[in-house]
Amino acid sequence: MVTGGAGFIGSNFIHHILSEYPDYKIVNLDKLTYAGNLDNLSDIQKNKNYTFVKGDIADQLLVEENLACRTGSEKIDTIVNFAAETHVDRSIYDPKVFVQTNVIGTQVLMDTAMKYGISKFIQISTDEVYGSVEEGEFLEESNLAPNSPYSASKASADLLCRSYFKTFGLPVIVTRSCNNFGPYQFPEKLMPLFISNALSDKELPLYGDGLNVRDWIYVEDNCRAIDLIMHQGKVGEIYNISANNEKTNLEITKLILMKLGKPESLIQFVKDRPAHDRRYALNSSKLRENLGWKPKYGFKQGIDKTVDWYLDNQSWWEKVKSKEYLEYYQKHYQDR
């Protein structure tokens, strides 16, 4: 079961798994909030090994129903939990939604996983749980110091995962990746927002001085890492996933404009958001040395592929960014 599989990383992960393991069967449980988009999976919707279920991970009856009804060779043996509210800005305006999905939802999934004997539970987390660091890199053992309601909710879920492993023996593994980029990313995040805005000759709103630093990983490389951890990772462990591509937001913005042949005059510096972390940096030597993982794509190759995808799929992001689409999508699926 992949939860949140209609979102950005989740949909890329489903594509990856069905490509690498064509005999695997996947149940995609997704609530289809504003960032969940079944168009991300339109090419596999008729795959006999893929099933979509609309639902909330915090709905225990629904989660139990989907685990209980699958028996024998159809029994779900692994849960990969991508389902989450993820946008920091939205968490500042409505923290409750983040606690409900990211904390309560994870707890419900784990309770149900124990009840039905799930053999492995992969919790997808984020580098933001560590907070900001001026120098050096965070290790898996570093203290958690989240600075936004979003990262606090993810850190809380991580601690719940640890407690369920220690107390109940639930076979949990936590992954924490740096910033992902690539196809199907909802255009509220930096890269897809700035690519789509630039293509429309709209301003690119850049927080503060634009010098906040992030490490960037092409989404397919993160999916490959999660795949490896799912199959070979040690239960009870945490694995950082990073690509050593540190860039400031201003560097990313200028690079996008250069690739699209657009002027830097489109950059609009706006008031910084509260508690905006200055720099994230992960040490992923544990994953690299113990499991033999390394990124397949360099940063230049990854961003070229990303820009090309948004150029080739303009109808996708135009549809997603339209107010009419969001209203229709929410209404159309609310009773399914």
N, C-alpha and C positions, 0 to 999 in steps of 0.2 A: 504494500500500500504506500503510495506516494501522496502525502497531504500537501495541499497548495500547489498541485501540479499544473494548474492553469496559469500560474504566475511566471515571472521571468526565469529564475534559475530552475524552478521545478519543471517547467515545460522543456527547457533545454536538457535537463537530466533524463526525462522520460524519452526524448528523442535519442539520447546517447545510449540508454539501457536497451531500448528495443533494437537499436542498430548493432550493438555489441553482443547482445544475448537474445536473438530472435525467438527463442523458446520460452523466455521469461513471460510471466503474466503480470500485468500491472493494473491495479485499481487506483484510479486518481480521485481522491476525495478533496473537493474544493468548494468553498462557500460562494465563489464568484462575486467577490466584492469588486470595487471599482478597478482594481489592478489585476483581477483574474479574467483571462480572456481565452475562450475556447478557440478563437481563430489561431492561437499559437499552436494548436494541435490538430488543425483541420486536415492535415495530410495523413494522420494516423487514426482518425476517428472510426474508420471501418476495419482497423486491424483487429483480428479475432482475439488477440492476446491483450487488448486494451479495453478497459471499462471505465466510464466516467460516472461518478456519483456526486450530485450536488449536495453539500451539507457542511455543517459547522463542526470543527474538531471539538468544540466545547459541548456538543450535543451527545451525551453519553449513550443514550438509547440508539441513536443513529450509528455511532461508531461501533457499538456492540452488535447491532444488527448486521453490519457489513463484515464483521469478523466472524460472527456465529454462523452465518448462512453459508460460509465457504468451508467445506470439509474435504477430507481425503486429499487427493492431488491438487484440489483447488484451495486448500487452506493457506491463508496468508501467513508467511513465516517471518517477514521483515517489514518494519515500518520506517520510512524515511520522512521526517517531519520538516517540510519546508514552510508549512502554513504559518504565516505571521503577518502582523501589521509591521511595516518596515520603515516608513518615511518619518524622519526625525521631526520635521516641521509639523506634521499632523499630530504627532505625539505630544507636542507642546500645547496644542489647542484642545486635544481630547485624550488625555492619558488613560481614561477608563477603558476605552476600546482596546488599547494595547495590553493592559493587564488581563482583560477577559480572554483575548485570543492567545497571547504569547505565554501567559502563565497558567491560567485556568485550563485553556485548551491543551497545553502540554501535559498537565496533570491528569486530565481526563483520558488522553491517549495512553499514558503510562499505566493508569489503573486498569484500563481495558486490555492493554498488552499483557499485563500480568495474568488477568483472568483467563485469557485465551492462549497462553503459552507461546507468545511471540519469541522467536529465537534471537532476534536482534532489533534494537531500537536505535536509529541514527538521528540525533538531534542536530539540526542545522542552525548554528549560531553565527556570531559576527565578531570581528576584531574590536568593535565599539564597546564591548563589555569591559575591556581593560582601561578605557579612558584614553587620555591624551599623553603623549610622551615627547619630550623635547629632544632627547638623544637616546641612541640604543634601540633595542627591539624587545617586545614582549615575548616571554616564553609561556608555555602552557601552565607553568606553576606561578606565574605572576599574579599579584593581587588584582581583584576586580574593582574597578573604580568608575562605574558608568556615570555619565554626566547629563543624560537626557532621559525622559520617561521611556523612550523606545529602548535604549541600551540597558536601562535598569530592568525593564521587563524581560529582556533576553538574558541578562545575567541571573535574574531570579529563576528563570526556567532552567538555566544551566545548573544552578545549585540544587534545584529539585531533582534534576537528572542524577546528580552525584548522590543525593540522599536515597533515591530509589535503588541505585546500584548497591550502596553500602548497607542499607536497611533491609531491602527485599531481594537483593540479588538480581534485579532486572538487568539484562544484558544491554546496557546503554553505552553508546560512543557519541561524543560531542565533537563536531567540527566547527572551527572558527576561521572564516576566510576574510581576506581583505576585500576591497571594493571590486565587484564584478562589472564587466561591460560586455556587450555583444547583442545579438538579435533578441527581439521580443521584450526589451526592457521598457517598462511603462514610462512615458515621457514626463515624469515629474522629477526624475533623477538627472544628474548633471549632463552626462553625455547625450542621452536621447533627447532631452529638452533642448540643449544647445544646438545639436545637429538639426533637429526639426525646426527650431526657431530661425536658425541661420538660413536654411533652405527657403523659409518663408520671408526672409529679410526682416525678421522681427528682432527686437533687442534681446540680448543675453544677460539676464540679471545675475550678477556675480556678487556673492556675499563678501562684505568687508573689504579687505585689500586683496583678496584672491590668493593669498599665500598659504592657505591651509594645505597640508601635505597628505596625500593618500597613496597607498600602494595599490596598483591596478592589476587585475588578473582577468584574462579572457575567459568568459563563462565556461567554454568547453573544457579548459584546463581544470577549473574547479570541479566540474562534473566528473572528469576522469579521476581526480583525487578522491572524491566522495565514493565513487565506484570502488576504487582500490581499498579504501578504509572499510567500506561495507563488507568486502570479501575477505580482507586480510588484517584489518585492524583489531587491536586487542580491546575486549570489552572493559568498560570502566575507565578508559583513557580519553584524553582530549588531544586533538590534532589541529595545530595551526596550519593554514593553507595560504601561502603568499608567493608572489612572483618576483619580488625585488624590483618593482617598477615604480619607484617613488616619484611623483610629479605634484607640483602645486596645481590648484584649480585654475590659476591664471595660465599656466603652461598648457594645460589641457584645452582651455578655451581658445587660446591663440592657435594651437595646433589644428583644432577643428575648423576654425575660420580659414586657415591657410589651405587646408585640404579641399575646402569647398570654394575657394577663391572669393571669399567674402571679406569685407573690410573690418579692421579692429574697432572701428567706430561703432559697431553694433554692441560692443561690450558696455554694459551699464552697471556700475558699482552701486550696490544697494546696502541698506543697513544690515549689519550682521545679525544672525539669529542668536538668541540667548545660549550661553554655555557651549559655543561652537568649538569643538575639539580642534586643536591646532595641527596635531600630527598623529597618525596611526602608523605603527610599524610592527610587523610580526616576524618572529624567527620560526621558520618551518623546517629546521634541520631534523627534527624528530621524524617527520613524515618522509623527508628525503632519504635519510640514512637508514631508518628502520624498514620502510616499505618500498624504497627505491623509486619514489615519484619525482618527477621534475616537469616543469611546464613544457608544453609542446610548441606554444606560440610565443614569440618575442613580442614586445609591446608594439613595435611598428607594424608587424604583421597583423596583430590583433585589432589595432585601431583602424588599419586599412580595411580589414574585413567588416568591421562594424560600420564604418562610414558607408562602404559600398552596400551593405544590407539595407540601411535606411534610405539610401538613394534608390535602390531597386524595389523597395517596399513602401513607397510614399503613401499608397492608399491605406496601408495598415495603420501608420501613425496618424494620418489625417482623420481616419475614422475614430481612433482611440481618443484623440484630442478634442473631438467635437462634443459639445455639451449634449446635443441631441442623442448621440450614441450612448453616452453614460446614462442618461435618463431612461432610454429605451432598454438598455441592457439590464439595469437594476430592476425595472418593472417586469420585463419579460421573464426573468428567471426567479423572481421572488417567491413564487409558489411551487417551484419544481422540486 
